Amino acid sequence: MDSVDTTRQPGPAPWTCPFCPLLCDSFGVALGPPGTPLALTGSDCPRARSALAAFGGAAATERPHVDGRDCDLDTALAAAAALLAASRQPLFGGLGTDVAGARALYALACETGAICDPARGPALMHGLRALQDRGGFSTTLAEVRTRADLIVCITGDPTPRYPEFFRRCGAGEPAAAPIEMLPLQGDLFDTVALLAALVAGRLSADDERVPAELAALSARLRAARYAVLVYEPGRLPAQGALIVEAVQRIVGTLNRSTRAASLSLGGDDGAATVNQVFAWLSGLPLRSRCGPAGLEHEPLCFDAGRLLADDAVDLLLWVSSFGPEPAPPPATLPCVVLGHPRMQLTQDAGAPARERVFIPVSTPGIGSGGHLFRTDGSVLLPLRPLYDDGLPSAGDVLRRLTQAVQALRREGAQ
């Protein structure tokens, strides 16, 4: 993909909010005097307001540091490259970056044989594993707004995590689709399985075991012209891929006689974008590596939490550019962090004070331009910077790290 200049837009160009995968682009930001937290305008989204409060509208004063001591960027890059070059099995986590950062991250992962898993890897894998095993039908936010006549939220009210979701669906507008919450009957596994059986006609609505609420919902789904089943992977329990498969089974059954689709609300903090980039560059999603056996994808073995708990990796590179959280987990192994300048790093009680590098990086859509994929996976939106924060982008740092690692290895081979 060719890069697009997002810094030279005439007039008051629209701002795209990078802090959740809905990527809302209908409101703006007010910049006060330098040092004043940015203020959201045109919306009361608590998630965007909270995220903007971490930015002061002025160049960052935070500096890189190595082993707890401030230094310049070149010194931090040299220290980080030395750690990466010496690592036999690095883990790249967090992965909070945009398209350009993801492309640079992939190149560095190939150079070092790193395993890559985002901060919310388990949630991402629910949908990916179901898609790999069974396939599925999905839709876009635009289609939900203009065509859906019934929206069912499978994992409960999305508002706490995605405050603007109902507005994006046109809720409150004339002829807006009714929005319902799945009535739980037992746990989520049992409820979705019952609903799938009812929709498919494998279970009669008159059966005494069938709750009336669920029977009525199955009838409304069959009568709808375009039903959409919405779920949040981040709220699914362990083995949540089975629930996603059941959702897709309901959608597939409905599509034999009417039209239906699913919509996943997830991929926060750049995870969906990095997954898209890795898939088009390698043909494989995240939890993959380019190792001695070539390209490998291991959705269970390459879980970052499992790898860290089992001491199966010897270095952690953490990328998180959208805010102070998610921060890297405490670990005893060498750690390189490319993060928001206000990120607070905690250290495991048994970790050595050395072999830790922190490089503050710019946030796409705040201090630098960029691109992100929206949660529905079909729309790539440009991010416009609001001011110059004086920091390098994650992509710039990752590209320089790749070049430095390559140079160190050439020197070692001589």
N, C-alpha and C positions, 0 to 999 in steps of 0.2 A: 504494500500500500504506500502510495506517495504521501509525504507529509503535507499538511495544509497549514498555511500561515493563519493562525487564529488571533494574532496580536494586532492586525491592522484592519479593523472593521470600522467603517465610517459611522458616525452618529452613535446614539445610545443602543448598541447592539444588545440583543437579549442575552441574559445570563443563564447558563445551565447549572443547576445545583448538583455537585458531584458526590453528595453525602449519603445518598441512598440510590439503589438501582432503578428507581422510577425516573431519575434524571429529569425532574420537572424544569421546564424552561419558560414558565409564564409569570415568574415573579423576579424581583431584583434584590440588590444589596445597596445600602446607603453607607458611604465611607465618611467617617467623621475625621477630626484631627488625628494625625499620626499617634498611634498608641491607644486609640479608642477602639473597643471591640466592634467588629462589623455588625450592622443591623439589617435584619431581613425586612423587605418591603413587599407588599402584595400578598402576603400569606402569614398565617400564624403557626406554621409547621414547627412543632417543638424540636424535632430532630435537626432541622436546618438551623434554627435559632441557636441551639446548643453548640453545634459544630462551628458556626461562625464566631461564637464568643471566644474561640481559641486563636483568633487572628486579630492583629492590631492595626492593620492598614499601613504598616511601615516595614522597612527592611529589617530582617531578623538580626539580632545581635548574638545569637547562640553560635558557638564555634564547634568544629569537630573536636573529638578528644580520643586519645589512645590511652588505655590503662588508667582512665580517670583524670588525665592531664590534658588541658586545652592545647590545640596545635593548629597548623594550617591544613588546608585541604590536601595538598600534595603529600604531606607527612602521613595523614590518615589513610590516603589511598595506597601508599607504599606499604603501610602496616597491614591493611586489609588484604592486599594482593599477596603478601608473603604468607599470611594465614591460609588463604585459598589455595595457593600453589602447593603448600605442604600437606593439605588435607587429602586423605585417601577416600573419604565418603562424606561430602558435605550435604547438608539439608538446607534447602531454601524454603523459608516459611513466611507467613504473613501475606506476601505477594500483593500488597496494597499499592497498585500503580496503574497507569493508563496503558494505551496501546503501544506507544513508543517505549515505555519502560518495560512492558512485557516482551517486546521483541529483543531488547537488549538483555533482559533476564534470561531468555531462552538461549541466546548465544553464549552467555557465561555458563549456564547450566551444561551445555554441550561441551564446553571447554574443560569443565571440572568434573563431569560425570555426576552432577548433583541430582538429588531427588527433590521434587517440587510439590509442595502441598500448601494450600492457602490457610489463613487463620481459621476459617470455618469450613475446613475440609470435609468433616463428616456430613454437614448439611448439603454441600455441593454434591457429594457422592450419592446421596439418596436418589436424586433425579437422574444422575448420569448412569448409575447401575440399572435403574429401571428402563432407561432409554436403550442401553446396550442389550438388555435381555429381551425386552418386549416391544420396543418402539413406542410411538405415542402420537397423539394429536395435540397441537398447541396453537395458541392464537396470540394476537398482539393487543396492546392497550387500545389502539385505534378501533380495532374490530369489536372489542368489548363495549366501547362507548357507543358505536354507531349501529351495531347489529344485535348484540345480545338482548334477549328478552327475559332471561333468568340467570342470576349469578348466585352460586352457592359457595360459601366459604367453608372449606373442609376442615381447616385447622383453627377455626374461630375467627374472631374479629381481627383483621389485619392492622387496625388503626394504631395500636401501641408501637409497632415497628415501622409501619408505612403510613404516616398520618394523612398523606395526600391521596391515598389509593381510591377512596370512594369518590372524591372530586374528579379524579382522572377517569373514573367510570361514568361520570355524568350524573351521579346521585343528586337528587333534588331538582333536576331539570325536567321539563315536560317530556313525557313518554320515556322516562328513564327506566331501565330494567329493575325489577324488584331484586333486592339483595337479601339472601337468607343465610343463616348459620346452620351448619349440619347439627341436628339434634343427636347428641351422644346417647348411645344405648350400650352401656358397658364401656370398654375402651375403644380407641379409634380404630384398631384392627377389626374388632367385631362389628362396629357400626358401618364402616365402609364395605365390609364383606356382605352384610345384610342388605345394604342399599344396592350393591351390584347384583345380588340374587333377585331382588325385587324388580329392578329395571330390566333384567334379562328374562323375567317370567319364570325363573326357577323356583320361586317362592311366592305363594299367593298372599295378597294383601289381607285376605280373610283369615290367614293362619293365626291362631291365638298367640303364637310366639312373636308375631310382628307388631311392634309399637305403632300406634295410629299415626304419630307424627312422621315416622319414617315412610310408612305406606303412602301418606299424602304427598310427601316430597317426591317419591318415585313417580307418582302419577303426574305431578307438575313437570318433572323432568321429561317424561315421555311426551307430554303435550306441548312443550316449548318448541319454538321454531329454531332457536339458537341458544342453547344452554352452555354456560361456562362454569367449570369447576376450578376454584382458586385454592391454592394451598401454599404454605410456607415451609420449605424444606428445613429451615432452622428450628421449627417447632415440632418436628416429627421425632418420635422416640427411636431408640435403637432398632435396627432392621426396618427403618422407615421406607426403604425402597419397596417393600411389600405393599405398603399403603399406596405409594405412587402407582404401582402396577395395578392395584384394584381401581384407582381413580381412572386410569387409562382404559381399563376393562369396561367401566361404566360409559366412558366417552365413546369407545368403539362400538358398544352395543347401540347407543343412541344414534350413531351415525348411519346405522342400517336403514333408519326410517325418517330421520330428521337431521339436524345439524348440531354438533356439540364440539367442545374443545376444552383443554385445560390451560391454566395460566399459573406458572410458578413464580412466586415472589421471593427472590433470593439473589445470590451472587454479590453480596455487599462487599464494600472495601476493595473493589477491583477484581474480586475473584472470578466473576463471570467473564470479564474482559480478558484476564490472563488466560483463562481456560479456552476462550475462543482463539486467541492468538497461538497458543501452544498447539491447538488442534489443527489450525491451518498450516502451521510451519512443520509439524511432525506427523500429523495424521492421528495423534493420540491426545487424550485429555490430560489433565493434571494427575498427580500421583504416578508420574512416569519419570524415566531417566534415560539418558544416552550413556550406557555403561559398557563394560567389556563384552557383553553379549549383544550389543546393539541397542535398539530402542526397546524398552521394557515398560509395560504398564501393569501395576500391581495395586488395585484399589484397596486391598486390605493390608498387605505387608508394608506399603509405602505411606501409611497413616503417620503423620508427624508425631502425634502423641505416643504412639506405639514405639516408633524409632527412638525417641528421646528416652522413654522409660526403659527400653532394653539396651541403652548405650550402643545402638547400632550405627550411629553417625559420630563423626569426630569434629564437626564444625557446624554452627548455625549461622546462616545469613538471613536476616529478617528485614523485610521491606514493608513499610507502613507509612504512606505519605499523606493520607487523608485526614489524620488527626492524631492526638496523643495516644489513642487506643485504636486497635489492639496493640499492646506492647508485647515484646517477646516473653516467653515463659522463662522463669528462673532456670538456669542451667549451669552445670559445672564445666561444660566444654567451651572452647574458644568461640567468640560471638562477634559478628559484624552486623551492625544495625544501620540501615538507611531509613531515617524516620522523621516525623514531624519534629520541629525544633523544641517543642515543649514536652516531648515524650519523657516520662519518668521511668528510668531503667532500674529494675530490681535485680539483685544478685543472689543466687543460691548461697546458703550459709557456708557450703563447702567449696565454693568456686574461688579460684585464684584471682587476685586483683589484676593480673596481667592478661594479655591476649583478649582484650575487649576493645572494639573500635566502634565509635558512634559518629555518623556523618549526617547532619541535618539536611533535609532535601525539601524542595518546593512542593506545594500541593497543587495538582492540576485543577484549574478552575478558580484558583485564588491567586497564587503568585506566578503561575506559568500556564501556558496553553496545553491542550491535549485532546484526547478522544476517549470516550468510554462507550461500551455496549450497554444498552438498556436491559432491564430484567427479562423482557420478552425475546431477547436474543437476535432480533432482526433489524434493529435500528442502531446505528453508530452516530453518536452526537458529538459535536465539537465543544470543547470547553474554552471559555474566554477568560483570560486573566483579569483580575480586578486591579492589581497594582504590582509593582516590582518588589519582590521580597528579598532580592539579592542572593538567593540560594540556587544551587544547581538542581536540575531535575533528577529524578531517580534514573531515568534513561541515560543522561549524561554520565552520571557516576558509574553506572553499570558498564557502559561502553569503555570508560577509562580503566575500570577494573579488569575487563577482559583483555585489553591491550597489555596491561601491566603483568597479568598472569602469563600471557603468551611470551612476553619478553623474559620473564624469570625462567621459564621452562627452556627457552632457547639458550639462555646463559648456562643452565644446568646441564644441557645436552652437549655443550662444547668441551 
